[in-house]
Amino acid sequence: MRTDELRKRFEDAGHLVSPRYDVTPEAAAWFLGSKIGTLRNWRSQSRGPAFICLPCGVRYPLAGLVEYLEQLVRNRVV
């Protein structure tokens, strides 16, 4: 899926996507079907999708979320 298509899905669901194509933990949790607390735990354990720590808070790049899901499918975790 192309990044601009993915961006539209997030925005259609009411989540804002930054110009750098990254999203808040709330939007990432929605996309992954998990809870924000789960993402917080994964970050503290160096697990889960790639994230960025910015002065405004944690953000998840869209490409990192897609890559994480693809990795789960390849490893048949889902």
BAFI-3210 file (N, C-alpha, C; in Angstrom, 3 decimals, decimal comma, padded with zeros to 6 digits):
// residues 78
n [1|2|3|4|5|6|7|8|9|10|11|12|13|14|15|16|17|18|19|20|21|22|23|24|25|26|27|28|29|30|31|32|33|34|35|36|37|38|39|40|41|42|43|44|45|46|47|48|49|50|51|52|53|54|55|56|57|58|59|60|61|62|63|64|65|66|67|68|69|70|71|72|73|74|75|76|77|78]
n.u [000,846|000,551|002,093|000,633|-001,976|-002,337|-002,107|-004,477|-006,376|-005,887|-006,552|-009,235|-010,260|-010,159|-007,698|-004,828|-002,172|001,187|003,163|005,509|004,733|004,116|002,534|000,485|000,742|-001,857|-003,117|-001,449|-001,934|-004,635|-004,371|-002,857|-004,534|-004,284|-003,628|-002,860|-001,271|-000,024|001,678|003,315|004,530|005,903|007,723|009,337|010,524|012,013|010,701|008,236|006,807|008,820|009,679|009,680|011,159|010,143|010,265|007,592|006,454|006,022|006,144|004,989|006,316|004,571|005,552|007,067|005,090|003,726|005,801|006,287|003,868|004,022|006,271|005,265|003,390|005,057|006,464|004,456|003,019|000,626]
n.v [-001,168|002,179|005,075|007,481|006,560|005,163|007,245|008,621|006,783|006,880|009,569|009,566|008,086|009,871|010,532|012,540|013,077|013,810|016,116|014,751|012,209|010,774|009,447|009,793|007,988|007,115|006,931|005,041|002,829|002,404|001,680|-000,698|-002,218|-002,419|-001,483|001,717|001,523|-000,916|-000,284|001,526|-000,188|-001,904|-000,047|000,487|-001,948|-002,206|-003,275|-004,007|-001,671|000,717|003,865|007,410|009,761|012,873|016,424|017,121|014,755|011,143|009,637|007,646|006,458|006,048|004,224|002,556|001,325|-000,185|-001,841|-003,262|-004,735|-006,282|-007,810|-009,327|-010,867|-012,255|-013,796|-015,275|-014,597|-013,387]
n.w [000,000|-000,813|000,681|000,633|000,276|002,621|004,426|003,845|004,783|007,550|008,044|007,250|009,302|011,300|012,383|012,655|010,367|010,214|008,183|007,772|007,532|009,922|012,896|015,873|019,053|019,684|017,173|015,993|017,641|017,026|014,309|014,510|015,992|018,726|022,171|023,620|025,881|025,448|023,316|024,671|026,536|024,758|023,660|025,897|026,165|023,935|021,687|019,113|016,666|014,784|016,247|016,937|019,069|019,770|020,568|020,926|021,653|021,383|018,183|015,439|012,485|009,413|007,509|009,143|010,694|008,781|007,918|010,284|010,575|008,225|008,831|010,959|009,580|007,786|009,621|010,553|012,859|013,214]
ca.u [000,000|001,334|002,012|-000,453|-003,234|-002,387|-002,377|-005,896|-007,128|-005,772|-007,317|-010,656|-010,628|-010,100|-006,355|-003,991|-000,877|002,058|003,771|006,590|004,071|004,129|001,264|000,521|000,548|-003,279|-003,377|-000,706|-002,685|-005,822|-003,950|-002,396|-005,571|-003,782|-003,884|-001,739|-000,407|000,784|002,755|004,220|005,317|006,826|008,813|010,243|011,202|012,639|009,940|007,175|007,160|009,754|009,078|010,561|010,897|010,248|009,900|006,135|006,033|006,376|005,443|005,252|006,296|003,656|006,327|007,449|003,916|003,484|006,901|006,062|002,801|004,538|007,157|004,420|002,800|006,133|006,807|003,201|002,632|-000,761]
ca.v [000,000|003,410|005,899|008,462|005,837|004,876|008,531|008,905|005,914|007,446|010,810|009,210|007,572|010,975|010,697|013,451|012,576|014,972|016,192|013,755|010,907|010,039|009,546|009,707|006,636|006,755|006,505|003,790|001,770|002,147|000,972|-002,043|-002,930|-002,663|-000,395|002,650|000,952|-001,969|000,397|002,068|-001,319|-002,330|000,926|000,313|-003,237|-002,169|-004,168|-003,334|-000,876|001,832|005,107|008,567|010,631|014,276|017,307|017,128|013,434|009,984|009,503|006,416|006,635|005,133|003,141|001,634|000,535|-001,160|-002,812|-004,107|-005,689|-007,219|-008,720|-010,266|-011,796|-013,131|-014,718|-015,953|-014,304|-012,950]
ca.w [000,000|-000,895|001,878|000,549|000,492|004,051|005,073|003,669|005,699|008,889|008,109|007,183|010,618|012,246|012,935|011,889|009,927|010,023|006,843|007,682|007,504|011,174|013,616|017,333|019,587|019,588|015,796|015,770|018,324|016,198|013,105|014,856|016,745|020,077|023,111|023,784|026,922|024,827|022,595|025,689|027,039|023,701|023,557|027,038|025,990|022,590|020,812|018,375|015,482|014,936|016,735|017,023|020,216|019,391|021,688|021,103|022,084|020,558|016,903|014,700|011,032|008,729|006,890|010,212|011,076|007,713|007,978|011,449|010,250|007,219|009,537|011,685|008,601|007,310|010,696|010,877|014,233|013,209]
c.u [000,900|001,088|000,876|-001,824|-003,426|-002,706|-003,866|-006,735|-007,085|-006,638|-008,812|-011,163|-010,523|-008,749|-005,550|-002,657|-000,013|002,602|004,915|006,040|004,307|002,856|001,492|000,397|-000,916|-003,620|-002,662|-001,431|-003,934|-005,439|-003,562|-003,450|-005,112|-004,141|-002,645|-000,766|000,493|001,952|003,783|005,115|006,332|007,999|009,815|011,040|011,940|012,007|008,971|007,690|008,142|009,014|010,145|010,169|011,180|009,917|008,389|005,594|006,485|005,532|005,887|005,215|005,352|004,400|006,742|006,299|003,632|004,556|006,719|004,981|003,270|005,467|006,354|003,822|003,859|006,489|005,593|002,798|001,158|-001,679]
c.v [001,242|004,281|006,900|007,815|005,550|006,145|008,863|008,046|006,440|008,691|010,553|008,690|008,647|011,183|011,613|012,792|013,795|014,996|015,202|012,335|010,121|010,342|009,413|008,255|006,182|006,235|005,196|002,615|001,401|001,294|-000,475|-002,860|-003,280|-001,479|000,483|002,121|-000,146|-001,345|000,964|000,961|-001,787|-001,367|000,719|-000,980|-003,326|-003,200|-003,340|-002,514|000,246|003,075|006,178|009,353|012,065|015,145|017,329|015,771|012,343|009,982|008,207|006,700|005,616|003,954|002,107|000,760|-000,551|-002,248|-003,776|-005,157|-006,718|-008,243|-009,762|-011,311|-012,780|-014,181|-015,498|-015,791|-013,947|-014,138]
c.w [000,000|000,331|001,810|000,714|001,981|004,837|004,995|004,611|007,128|009,019|008,033|008,529|011,702|012,894|012,035|011,559|009,636|008,596|006,662|007,612|008,797|011,956|015,121|017,788|019,503|018,189|015,485|016,420|017,534|014,986|013,408|015,591|018,148|020,961|023,224|024,826|026,387|024,073|023,575|026,239|026,004|023,583|024,682|026,940|024,653|021,655|019,996|017,211|015,822|015,404|016,814|018,272|019,785|020,598|021,960|021,542|021,126|019,290|016,235|013,202|010,389|008,127|007,934|010,666|010,046|007,745|009,142|011,167|009,227|007,860|010,319|010,749|008,098|008,348|011,199|012,335|014,295|013,029]
res [m|r|t|d|e|l|r|k|r|f|e|d|a|g|h|l|v|s|p|r|y|d|v|t|p|e|a|a|a|w|f|l|g|s|k|i|g|t|l|r|n|w|r|s|q|s|r|g|p|a|f|i|c|l|p|c|g|v|r|y|p|l|a|g|l|v|e|y|l|e|q|l|v|r|n|r|v|v]
***
